[in-house]
Amino acid sequence: EVYGIVGYLSSLFAFALWIIWAYTPDWVLRSLGITYYPNRYWAVALPTWLIFLVVYLIIIYNAWNIINTNRFESYYTIRDQIEVPKASNDKEIQAFHTTQSIAPADDIPISQ
């Protein structure tokens, strides 16, 4: 609980400082004795960079998982006696369409 409160308060404090820095005119900051601060360009650029970094990391993470997924023909793809093969008869599929009920769960064979 303590880490959550500390994280929340620090992010709130950082956000308040960012708002003050981004929207306060230069003459007000100088009258308060604050003469050195980053360029206002970074008030817009830094959040933009962070948003694009998060989007980039999500895309890279998903791409990395897709690349590292084993193929269906792989030795590491598990097949066992418990799998339920997909129904190939039309009678069960027709029953599903007429009753509009949920179709039974089944596994797709590796050969497809």
C-alpha positions as CSV (number, residue, x, y, z in Angstrom):
1,E,0.0,0.0,0.0
2,V,2.8,2.4,0.8
3,Y,4.4,2.0,-2.6
4,G,1.1,2.7,-4.3
5,I,0.5,5.9,-2.3
6,V,4.1,7.1,-2.8
7,G,3.9,6.3,-6.6
8,Y,0.6,8.2,-6.8
9,L,1.8,11.2,-4.9
10,S,5.1,11.4,-6.8
11,S,3.3,11.2,-10.2
12,L,0.8,13.8,-9.1
13,F,3.7,16.1,-8.0
14,A,5.6,15.5,-11.3
15,F,2.4,16.3,-13.3
16,A,1.8,19.5,-11.3
17,L,5.4,20.6,-11.9
18,W,5.1,19.8,-15.6
19,I,1.8,21.8,-15.8
20,I,3.4,24.8,-14.0
21,W,6.5,24.6,-16.2
22,A,4.5,24.3,-19.5
23,Y,1.9,27.0,-18.9
24,T,3.5,29.6,-16.6
25,P,5.0,32.6,-18.5
26,D,8.7,33.3,-18.4
27,W,8.4,36.5,-16.5
28,V,6.5,34.8,-13.6
29,L,9.2,32.1,-13.3
30,R,12.0,34.7,-13.4
31,S,10.2,36.8,-10.7
32,L,10.1,33.6,-8.5
33,G,13.9,33.3,-9.0
34,I,13.7,30.3,-11.4
35,T,16.1,31.2,-14.2
36,Y,17.2,27.8,-15.4
37,Y,14.6,25.4,-16.9
38,P,14.3,23.3,-20.0
39,N,13.0,24.7,-23.3
40,R,9.2,24.6,-23.7
41,Y,9.6,22.4,-26.7
42,W,10.1,19.5,-24.4
43,A,6.7,20.1,-22.7
44,V,5.2,18.7,-25.9
45,A,8.0,16.6,-27.3
46,L,8.6,14.4,-24.2
47,P,5.0,13.2,-23.8
48,T,4.8,12.6,-27.6
49,W,8.0,10.5,-27.5
50,L,6.7,8.5,-24.5
51,I,3.4,7.7,-26.2
52,F,5.2,6.6,-29.4
53,L,7.6,4.6,-27.3
54,V,4.8,2.7,-25.6
55,V,3.1,2.0,-29.0
56,Y,6.4,0.8,-30.4
57,L,7.1,-1.5,-27.5
58,I,3.6,-3.0,-27.8
59,I,4.1,-3.7,-31.5
60,I,7.6,-5.1,-31.0
61,Y,6.4,-7.3,-28.1
62,N,3.6,-8.8,-30.2
63,A,5.9,-9.3,-33.2
64,W,8.5,-11.0,-31.0
65,N,5.9,-13.4,-29.7
66,I,4.6,-14.2,-33.2
67,I,8.2,-14.8,-34.4
68,N,9.0,-17.1,-31.5
69,T,5.8,-19.2,-31.8
70,N,6.4,-22.8,-32.8
71,R,5.0,-24.0,-36.1
72,F,2.2,-26.6,-36.1
73,E,4.6,-29.2,-37.4
74,S,7.1,-28.6,-34.6
75,Y,8.2,-31.3,-32.2
76,Y,7.2,-28.9,-29.3
77,T,3.6,-28.6,-30.4
78,I,1.7,-30.8,-28.0
79,R,-0.9,-33.4,-29.2
80,D,-2.4,-35.9,-26.8
81,Q,-5.3,-38.2,-26.2
82,I,-7.5,-35.6,-24.6
83,E,-7.8,-33.3,-27.6
84,V,-11.3,-33.1,-29.1
85,P,-11.1,-33.2,-32.9
86,K,-13.2,-30.8,-34.9
87,A,-16.6,-32.2,-35.9
88,S,-16.6,-33.1,-39.6
89,N,-20.2,-34.1,-39.9
90,D,-22.7,-31.7,-41.2
91,K,-25.4,-32.9,-38.8
92,E,-23.8,-31.2,-35.8
93,I,-23.1,-28.0,-37.7
94,Q,-26.7,-27.9,-39.0
95,A,-28.0,-28.4,-35.4
96,F,-25.9,-25.4,-34.3
97,H,-27.4,-23.2,-37.1
98,T,-31.0,-24.2,-36.4
99,T,-30.9,-23.7,-32.6
100,Q,-28.5,-20.7,-32.5
101,S,-26.8,-22.3,-29.5
102,I,-23.1,-22.2,-28.7
103,A,-21.1,-24.7,-30.7
104,P,-19.2,-27.3,-28.7
105,A,-15.5,-26.6,-28.1
106,D,-13.1,-28.5,-30.3
107,D,-9.5,-28.5,-31.4
108,I,-8.3,-27.8,-34.9
109,P,-6.1,-30.7,-36.2
110,I,-2.5,-29.8,-37.1
111,S,-3.0,-31.1,-40.6
112,Q,-5.4,-28.3,-41.5
